[in-house]
Amino acid sequence: MISLVDDLPVYYESYGEGRPIVFLPGWGNANGEGRDVHEPVFEAHPDWRRIYVDPPGTGNTPSRDRIKDQDDMLGVLAGVVDDLVGGEPFALAGTSAGGLHARGIIHRDPSRILGLLLRVPGVIVDRDLRTLPEYRPMPDGFVEAHREKQERYYLPAEEQADLDFLGAIQRNGYALSVEPSARLESPTLIVTGRQDTITGYADAWPLLDDYPRATYAVLDRADHDLPIQNDALYRALVSDWLDRMEELAKHPGA
């Protein structure tokens, strides 16, 4: 399906009916991995409309020369959200760089947000300033499962992506021009990996100051591509997050 933002046809997939929840993938990735990870959770939570977006230059969404930095990328994604949900309240889920985009959307208007899920969020843009764990080899079974996930999702996404376009954005301004902090009183879930040597886990902890209704989890045997072998644990956390949003919808202030 297509959402037209100015001259740009943004591809997305939508499943189910109900309250909207928008999924934003990591940098250079398309919607397929997030869809396959999260869709099983909604068997027990059917009253959600799940929207999985391909950002510009990834998946089935083309790039545009006018998108030159992260602010421009955020503007497109915010336009997609406005087009698809209108003035309706909605939830957001962002993975890695998608977490930065999700926080940027919330910064614009927290009052519209039903809840926020951040999976291995990118918080510190400068890689040299990130707090990262020491690399530790993983068990053979994990390595094999990791390789299978890479081959199924990330390598095809990289082949499909416009890497020159994405690389130019990274060089021109990978950070947003405004720090996307905003107090959000809605249920929040932050999931990080103990062995994540890309964005780490420690830098996400200060985000709790913005999110008083947040659950914060650091998963062992989990790197930046989580979940790998701990799908059940991750999905249980997401299910709890959905429970909290649904409870709040029934009993405001709960």
C-alpha positions in Angstrom: 0.0 0.0 0.0 1.1 3.6 -0.7 1.0 6.8 1.3 1.8 9.8 -0.9 3.9 12.5 0.9 4.3 15.4 -1.5 5.8 13.6 -4.5 7.1 10.5 -2.6 5.2 7.2 -2.6 5.9 5.7 0.8 5.2 2.0 0.9 3.6 0.4 4.0 1.8 -2.8 5.0 -1.3 -2.7 7.2 -2.9 -5.5 9.2 -6.0 -5.7 11.3 -8.4 -3.0 12.5 -8.6 -0.8 15.6 -6.3 1.6 17.3 -3.3 2.4 15.0 0.2 1.4 15.9 3.0 2.4 13.6 6.3 0.5 13.3 9.5 2.2 12.1 12.5 0.0 11.3 16.2 0.5 11.8 18.4 2.4 9.5 18.4 0.9 6.0 15.9 -1.8 6.9 12.5 -2.5 5.4 9.3 -3.5 7.2 9.6 -7.3 6.9 11.6 -8.1 10.1 9.5 -5.9 12.3 6.3 -7.4 10.9 7.4 -11.0 11.4 8.7 -10.3 15.0 5.6 -8.5 16.2 2.6 -10.0 14.3 2.4 -13.2 16.5 1.8 -10.9 19.6 -1.4 -9.6 18.0 -3.1 -13.0 18.0 -3.9 -12.2 21.6 -4.4 -8.4 20.9 -6.5 -8.2 17.8 -7.9 -4.7 18.3 -5.0 -2.9 16.7 -4.3 -1.7 13.2 -0.6 -2.5 12.7 1.2 -0.3 10.1 4.7 -1.3 9.0 6.5 1.5 7.1 9.4 1.4 4.6 11.3 4.7 5.1 12.6 6.6 2.1 15.4 4.8 0.3 14.5 1.4 1.8 12.3 -1.5 0.8 9.7 -0.4 -1.7 10.0 3.3 -1.0 12.2 5.3 -3.3 14.6 8.0 -2.3 14.4 11.7 -3.2 17.2 14.3 -3.5 15.3 16.8 -1.4 15.7 14.5 1.6 19.2 15.5 2.8 19.3 15.0 6.5 17.5 13.3 9.4 15.1 16.2 9.9 14.0 15.7 6.3 13.6 12.0 6.9 11.6 12.6 10.0 9.4 15.1 8.1 8.4 12.3 5.6 7.7 9.8 8.3 5.6 12.3 10.3 3.7 13.0 7.1 3.0 9.3 6.6 1.7 9.0 10.1 -0.6 12.1 9.6 -1.9 10.6 6.4 -2.6 7.2 7.8 -4.0 8.0 11.2 -5.3 11.5 10.8 -6.2 13.1 14.1 -6.7 9.7 15.8 -4.5 8.8 18.8 -1.9 6.1 17.9 1.0 4.1 19.3 4.6 4.1 18.0 7.2 1.4 17.8 10.8 2.2 16.7 13.8 -0.1 16.2 17.3 1.4 16.4 17.2 4.6 14.2 13.5 4.1 14.1 13.5 4.8 17.8 15.0 8.2 17.1 12.3 8.8 14.5 9.6 7.7 16.9 10.9 10.1 19.6 11.0 12.9 17.0 7.4 12.4 16.2 6.5 12.3 19.9 8.5 15.5 20.4 6.1 17.3 18.0 2.9 16.3 19.9 3.0 13.9 22.8 -0.7 14.3 23.5 -1.6 12.1 20.5 0.5 9.1 21.6 -1.1 6.0 23.2 2.2 4.4 23.9 5.8 3.9 22.8 8.0 0.9 22.2 11.8 1.4 21.7 13.7 -1.7 20.6 17.6 -1.3 20.8 17.1 2.5 20.4 19.7 4.7 19.0 20.2 7.5 21.6 23.8 8.8 21.2 24.4 9.6 17.5 28.2 10.0 17.7 29.5 6.4 17.8 32.6 7.5 19.6 30.5 8.8 22.5 28.3 5.7 23.0 28.6 3.5 26.1 29.1 0.1 24.6 29.6 -3.3 26.3 32.8 -5.3 25.7 32.4 -7.7 22.9 31.9 -11.3 24.0 31.6 -14.3 21.7 28.1 -15.9 21.6 27.3 -19.6 21.7 27.4 -21.5 18.4 23.6 -21.9 18.4 23.1 -18.2 18.7 25.7 -17.5 16.0 23.8 -19.8 13.6 20.4 -18.3 14.4 21.9 -14.8 14.0 23.3 -15.7 10.6 19.9 -17.0 9.5 18.2 -13.8 10.5 20.8 -11.7 8.7 20.3 -13.8 5.5 16.5 -13.6 5.7 16.0 -9.9 6.5 19.0 -7.6 6.7 21.1 -8.7 3.7 18.1 -8.5 1.3 17.1 -5.1 2.8 20.7 -3.8 2.2 20.6 -5.0 -1.4 17.3 -3.2 -1.9 18.2 0.0 -0.1 19.6 3.1 -1.8 22.9 3.1 0.1 24.3 6.2 -1.6 21.2 8.2 -0.4 21.3 6.8 3.1 25.0 7.4 3.3 24.6 11.0 2.3 22.1 11.5 5.2 24.5 10.0 7.6 27.2 12.4 6.4 25.0 15.5 6.3 23.3 15.1 9.7 22.5 11.7 11.2 21.2 13.5 14.3 18.0 15.5 14.5 18.6 19.2 14.8 16.5 19.3 18.0 17.0 16.9 20.9 13.7 14.8 20.7 13.1 14.7 24.5 9.4 15.1 25.5 7.6 13.9 28.6 5.2 11.0 27.7 2.7 9.8 30.3 1.6 6.8 28.2 2.8 3.2 28.6 6.3 2.8 27.3 8.6 -0.2 26.7 12.4 0.0 26.2 14.2 -3.2 25.3 17.9 -3.3 24.9 20.5 -6.1 24.4 23.2 -6.9 27.0 25.6 -7.8 24.2 24.6 -5.0 21.8 27.9 -3.4 20.6 26.1 -1.1 18.2 23.9 1.1 20.4 24.5 -0.6 23.7 22.1 -0.6 26.6 23.3 2.0 29.1 22.7 5.1 27.0 18.9 4.3 26.9 18.6 4.4 30.7 18.4 8.2 31.0 15.3 8.2 28.7 13.3 7.0 31.7 13.2 10.6 32.9 11.0 11.4 29.9 8.8 8.3 30.3 7.4 7.8 33.8 5.3 4.8 32.6 8.2 2.9 31.1 9.4 -0.7 31.6 13.1 -1.0 30.8 14.6 -4.4 30.0 18.2 -5.5 29.2 18.1 -9.0 27.7 21.0 -11.3 28.1 22.2 -13.2 25.1 20.8 -10.4 22.9 22.6 -8.1 20.5 21.5 -5.3 18.2 19.4 -7.7 16.2 17.3 -8.9 19.1 15.3 -11.0 19.4 17.3 -14.0 18.1 16.7 -16.9 20.4 14.6 -15.1 23.0 11.6 -14.3 20.8 9.2 -15.6 23.5 10.6 -13.3 26.2 10.6 -10.3 23.9 7.0 -10.9 22.8 5.9 -11.3 26.4 7.3 -7.8 27.1 5.5 -6.4 24.0 2.3 -8.2 25.1 2.5 -6.6 28.6 3.0 -3.2 26.9 -0.2 -3.7 24.8 -2.0 -4.9 28.0 -1.1 -1.6 29.7 -2.3 0.5 26.8 -5.5 -1.4 26.6 -6.1 -1.1 30.3 -5.5 2.6 30.1 -8.0 2.9 27.3 -10.6 1.2 29.4 -9.8 3.0 32.6 -8.1 6.4 31.9 -5.7 7.3 34.7 -5.1 3.7 35.6 
